[in-house]
Amino acid sequence: MKIAFIYDGAYPWNKGGAEKRLYEIGRRLAERGHEVHWYCVGWWLPQEEKRDIEFDGIEYHGVCRPLQLYVDGRRSIKAALKFSISLIGPLLQEEFDVIDCQNFPYFSCFSGKFTSIINKSNFIITVLEYWGDYWYEYLGKIGVFGKIIEKLTFRLSKNVITISNQVKNDLSFYDGSVYVIPDGVPFDTISNVKPSMEKSDVIFVGRLIKHKNVDILLKALNLIKKEGLNIRCFIIGDGPERKNLEKLTKKLDLRENVRFLHKVSRDDDVYAYMKSSKVFVFPSTREGAALVTLEANAAGLPVITIDHPLNASRELINNKNGMLSDLSPYDLKDKIIFMLNHYEDFKDECISFAKDYTWDNIAKLTERVYKEVLK
C-alpha cells in the first residue's frame, strides 16, 4: 500500500505522543513493504534545504517552514491554518491508497479530504481526542466555533480510528466505522536500556502545558516535604508552562528536590531516567491515550494518573500497575507516599501489562484496518 500520514508535528523533531505513534507505526509499515509518507511542518528547515527527506524508511514532506504551534499555552489557529493551506499542493502531487489524517489541528482534515477526492484516495481520520463541550472550558463562549469545526470533521470520512475505547465511546453520534488502535510501547528497547546513574523517587515525562497539571504535582511534593520526607523528582519535558513551573518550584522551596530536564533528546535517555526512578506521576486531565504511561510500565514503574473524564489513560490503570488520584495536591500526595512504600510490589505486574502493547502488534493491527478500509 501507498500510505500518507498527515500531522503538523513530526518525530524525531517533536517528541509528543502523536508524533511518536505515527513514527513507530510508520517505520514498521515501511519494514513490511509499504510506501509510507508523512506530510508535516518542515521542522528540519533551514538546517537542511531539502523539503523532502527520508528517515527510518518514512518519506517526510515539509509542506512549510517551522511554525510556532503554541501561543500562550494554546494551539495557534494561525499556525493550523498555515499548515492546512500549505498541505494541498504537495498532497496533490501524489496518489495514495490510504490517507490517514490526525484530527488535530482540525483544518488539515479538510485539506486532506479535498485532495483525497481529487486523487481518489481512501480517507481516514485518526481521532486522538474528542473535546465536545470541553471547548467551552478551553475558549469560553467562542468555544462554540471549535465545537462546530470538530463536529464537521466527522462528516469527512466514513472511517475513523480512535486510540482508546473512551474516545470511541465519546463518538456515539458518529454513524461510520470506528476502529480502536491503541498506542504501543518499544518493549524490547526499554528492557535493554540500563538505568541512569542519576536516581529519583518520582518522575514526570511530557509536554509542559496547562492540562498536564504539573503544578499539582509540585504542590503535592511540597506537602510531602512538610511531612518530613525528602524526595527527589525529575520533570522531563518542555513547553510554554516551564518558566511558570520553575517559578513555582522556587516559591514552594523545592529547588533541592525538583530537577527540570528539558533537553533530553534521546528516547533511551528518557527510559534510563525512568528505570532509575520509583514512581511515574502523570497528573494530566486530558489525554487520548498517553503512551508514556505504557512506557513507564515497561520500565517497571507504577503510574499515578488523574481520575478525570477526559483522561483516557485511566483505561490503562488496573490497580496492579498503578493508581488513580483526584486532581488534588492532598490526594496526590497520599497516593505518591503509598506508592513509594510499595512500588516494588507493582514492578512485575507493570512489566507484564506493557508486554501486550508492543509496537509490532500495533503496526500489524493498523495494517489490517487499512486493508479493511480498502475492500
C-alpha positions in Angstrom: 0.0 0.0 0.0 1.0 3.6 -0.5 0.1 5.4 2.7 0.1 9.1 3.7 0.1 10.4 7.3 -1.0 14.0 7.9 0.1 15.7 11.1 1.9 19.0 11.7 4.3 17.6 14.3 6.9 15.1 13.2 9.2 12.7 15.1 12.1 13.0 15.9 12.0 16.8 15.8 8.9 16.8 18.1 8.6 14.3 20.9 4.8 14.2 21.6 2.7 11.1 21.8 1.0 11.6 18.4 4.4 12.1 16.7 5.9 9.0 18.3 2.8 6.9 17.5 3.0 7.8 13.8 6.7 7.2 13.7 6.6 3.8 15.4 3.7 2.6 13.2 5.1 4.2 10.0 8.6 2.7 10.2 7.2 -0.8 10.8 4.8 -0.5 7.9 7.7 0.5 5.8 9.6 -2.5 7.0 6.6 -4.6 6.0 6.9 -3.4 2.4 4.5 -0.4 2.3 5.4 3.0 1.0 4.9 5.5 3.8 4.8 9.3 3.5 4.4 11.9 6.3 3.1 15.4 5.4 4.2 17.7 8.2 5.8 21.0 9.0 9.4 21.1 7.8 11.0 21.1 11.2 14.4 20.3 9.7 14.4 23.5 7.7 16.5 25.7 7.3 19.3 23.4 8.6 18.6 21.2 5.6 17.3 22.9 2.5 15.5 19.8 1.1 11.8 19.8 1.9 11.6 16.1 1.3 13.8 13.8 3.4 13.8 10.1 4.3 14.2 8.9 7.9 13.9 5.3 9.1 12.0 4.3 5.9 9.5 7.1 6.1 9.4 9.8 3.4 8.9 13.2 5.2 7.4 16.1 3.3 7.9 19.5 4.8 4.9 21.5 3.5 6.0 24.7 5.2 8.8 26.1 7.3 8.8 25.7 11.1 5.8 27.2 12.9 5.0 28.2 16.4 2.4 25.7 17.2 1.5 27.1 20.7 0.7 30.7 21.7 0.1 31.4 25.4 -0.1 27.7 26.0 -2.8 27.1 23.4 -2.7 25.7 19.9 -2.2 28.6 17.4 -5.1 29.0 15.0 -2.8 30.9 12.6 -0.3 28.0 12.5 -3.0 25.4 12.0 -4.4 27.4 9.0 -0.9 27.9 7.6 -0.2 24.2 7.7 -3.5 23.2 6.3 -3.3 25.5 3.3 0.3 24.5 2.6 -0.7 20.8 2.6 -2.9 20.9 -0.5 -0.2 21.4 -3.2 2.2 18.7 -2.0 -0.6 16.2 -1.4 -2.0 16.7 -4.9 1.4 15.6 -6.4 1.0 12.0 -5.2 -1.8 9.4 -5.3 -2.3 7.2 -2.2 -4.2 4.1 -1.3 -4.8 5.5 2.2 -4.6 9.0 3.6 -4.6 8.8 7.5 -5.1 12.3 8.8 -4.8 13.0 12.6 -7.8 15.0 13.7 -5.7 17.8 15.3 -5.4 20.6 14.3 -8.8 20.1 12.5 -8.3 22.3 9.5 -5.9 19.8 7.9 -8.7 17.3 7.8 -10.5 19.4 5.2 -7.3 19.8 3.2 -6.8 16.0 3.3 -10.4 15.3 2.3 -10.2 17.7 -0.6 -7.0 16.0 -2.0 -8.4 12.5 -1.4 -11.4 13.4 -3.6 -9.2 14.7 -6.4 -6.9 11.8 -6.3 -9.5 9.1 -5.4 -7.7 8.0 -2.2 -9.3 6.4 0.8 -9.5 9.0 3.6 -9.3 8.0 7.3 -9.3 10.3 10.3 -7.4 9.2 13.4 -9.2 10.8 16.4 -6.5 11.4 19.1 -9.0 13.1 21.4 -12.6 14.3 21.2 -13.3 17.6 23.0 -17.0 18.2 22.7 -18.2 20.5 25.4 -14.6 20.9 26.7 -14.3 23.6 24.0 -16.3 26.0 26.3 -13.8 25.4 29.1 -10.9 25.9 26.7 -12.1 29.0 24.9 -15.2 30.3 26.8 -18.2 31.3 24.7 -16.2 31.3 21.4 -15.6 27.6 22.0 -18.8 27.0 20.1 -16.8 27.6 16.9 -14.2 25.0 17.9 -17.0 22.5 18.7 -18.7 23.1 15.3 -15.4 22.6 13.4 -14.7 19.4 15.4 -18.1 18.0 14.6 -17.8 18.9 10.9 -14.6 16.8 10.6 -16.7 13.7 11.2 -18.6 14.3 8.0 -15.4 14.0 6.0 -14.8 10.2 6.4 -16.8 7.0 6.7 -13.9 5.5 8.7 -12.2 6.8 11.8 -9.5 5.3 14.1 -9.5 6.0 17.8 -6.7 5.3 20.2 -8.8 4.3 23.2 -12.2 2.9 24.0 -13.0 6.1 25.9 -12.6 8.1 22.7 -14.7 5.6 20.8 -17.5 5.9 23.4 -17.4 9.7 23.0 -18.2 9.2 19.3 -21.6 7.7 19.8 -23.1 10.3 17.5 -20.9 9.1 14.6 -22.5 6.7 12.2 -19.4 5.5 10.3 -17.0 2.7 11.2 -14.8 3.2 14.3 -11.6 1.1 14.7 -9.7 1.2 18.0 -5.9 1.0 17.6 -4.2 1.7 20.9 -0.8 3.2 21.5 2.1 0.8 21.8 5.4 0.6 23.6 9.0 -0.2 22.4 9.2 -3.0 24.9 12.5 -4.6 23.9 14.2 -1.3 23.6 13.2 -0.3 27.1 14.1 -3.7 28.5 17.6 -3.4 27.2 18.2 0.2 28.5 20.4 0.4 31.6 19.1 2.6 34.5 20.6 6.1 34.7 23.2 6.7 37.4 21.1 9.7 38.4 18.3 8.4 40.6 14.9 9.9 41.6 11.9 8.9 43.6 9.2 10.4 41.3 9.3 11.2 37.6 7.1 13.0 35.1 7.6 13.0 31.3 5.5 15.1 29.0 4.8 18.5 27.5 4.8 21.3 30.0 1.3 22.7 29.1 -1.6 23.6 31.4 -3.7 20.4 31.2 -0.7 18.3 32.3 -1.2 19.9 35.7 2.5 19.6 36.7 1.8 22.4 39.2 -0.5 20.0 41.1 2.5 17.6 41.3 4.7 20.3 42.7 2.2 21.3 45.3 1.9 17.6 46.3 5.7 17.4 46.6 5.6 20.5 48.9 3.1 18.7 51.1 5.2 15.6 51.2 8.3 17.7 52.2 6.3 19.4 55.0 5.7 15.8 56.4 9.4 15.4 56.7 10.0 13.3 53.7 12.9 14.4 51.5 12.2 13.0 48.0 13.7 13.8 44.6 11.6 14.4 41.4 12.7 14.7 37.8 10.5 16.6 35.4 11.4 15.7 31.8 9.9 17.8 29.0 9.5 21.4 27.8 6.6 23.7 26.9 5.0 27.1 27.5 4.5 26.4 31.2 8.2 25.7 32.0 9.0 29.2 33.3 5.9 29.3 35.5 6.7 25.8 36.9 10.3 26.8 37.6 9.0 29.9 39.5 6.5 27.8 41.5 9.3 25.3 42.3 11.3 28.2 43.8 8.2 29.6 45.6 7.5 26.2 47.2 11.1 25.8 48.3 11.6 22.7 46.1 14.8 23.7 44.3 16.7 20.9 46.1 14.0 18.4 45.4 13.0 19.0 41.8 15.1 18.9 38.7 13.8 20.1 35.3 15.3 18.3 32.3 14.0 19.9 29.2 16.8 18.9 26.8 16.7 15.1 27.0 16.6 14.4 23.3 17.2 10.6 23.1 14.3 8.3 24.0 16.8 5.8 25.5 17.9 8.5 27.9 14.3 9.1 29.0 13.9 5.4 29.5 17.1 5.3 31.6 15.8 8.0 33.8 12.5 6.1 34.2 14.3 2.9 35.2 16.3 4.7 37.8 13.1 6.1 39.4 10.4 4.5 41.6 7.0 6.1 40.6 5.7 7.7 37.5 3.3 10.6 38.2 1.1 11.8 35.3 -1.4 14.4 36.6 -2.9 15.1 33.1 -6.7 15.7 32.8 -6.8 15.4 29.0 -5.3 12.5 27.1 -6.4 10.5 24.1 -4.3 7.6 25.5 -0.9 8.7 26.8 1.6 6.1 25.6 4.1 7.5 28.1 2.2 5.6 30.8 2.8 2.4 28.9 6.5 3.3 28.6 6.6 3.8 32.3 5.0 0.4 33.0 7.5 -1.2 30.6 10.3 0.4 32.7 8.8 -1.2 35.8 7.2 1.9 37.2 3.7 2.0 38.7 1.7 5.0 37.3 -0.4 7.6 39.2 -2.7 9.5 36.9 -5.8 11.6 37.4 -9.4 10.2 37.5 -10.9 12.7 35.0 -13.5 12.0 32.3 -11.2 13.4 29.6 -8.1 11.4 30.7 -8.2 8.2 28.6 -5.0 7.0 30.2 -7.3 5.9 33.0 -8.2 2.8 30.9 -4.6 1.6 31.3 -4.7 1.6 35.1 -5.9 -1.6 36.8 -4.7 -1.1 40.4 -2.0 -3.7 39.7 0.1 -1.3 37.5 -0.8 2.0 39.1 -3.5 4.1 40.9 -5.9 6.9 40.1 -5.9 10.1 42.0 -8.2 13.1 42.4 -7.0 16.4 40.9 -5.9 17.5 44.4 -2.4 18.0 45.8 -3.6 16.3 49.0 -4.9 13.2 47.4 -1.9 13.0 45.0 0.4 13.4 48.0 -1.2 10.4 49.7 -1.0 8.3 46.5 2.7 9.2 46.0 3.6 8.3 49.6 1.7 5.0 49.3 3.4 4.1 46.0 6.9 5.0 47.3 6.3 2.5 50.1 5.0 -0.3 47.8 6.5 0.3 44.3 8.5 -2.9 44.3 5.3 -4.9 44.7 3.9 -3.4 41.5 7.0 -3.9 39.3 6.4 -7.3 37.8 2.8 -6.6 37.0 3.7 -3.3 35.3 6.2 -5.0 33.0 3.8 -7.9 32.3 1.0 -5.4 31.4 3.1 -3.4 29.0 4.2 -6.6 27.1 0.8 -6.8 25.4 1.2 -3.4 23.7 4.3 -3.8 21.5 4.5 -1.5 18.5 4.9 -4.6 16.3 1.4 -5.7 17.3 0.0 -2.2 16.9 1.5 -1.9 13.4 0.0 -5.2 12.3 -3.4 -4.1 13.6 -3.1 -0.8 11.7 -2.2 -2.7 8.5 -5.3 -4.9 8.9 -7.5 -1.8 9.4 -6.1 -0.1 6.3 -6.8 -3.3 4.2 -10.3 -3.5 5.6 -11.0 0.1 4.5 -9.6 -0.7 1.0 -12.1 -3.5 0.5 
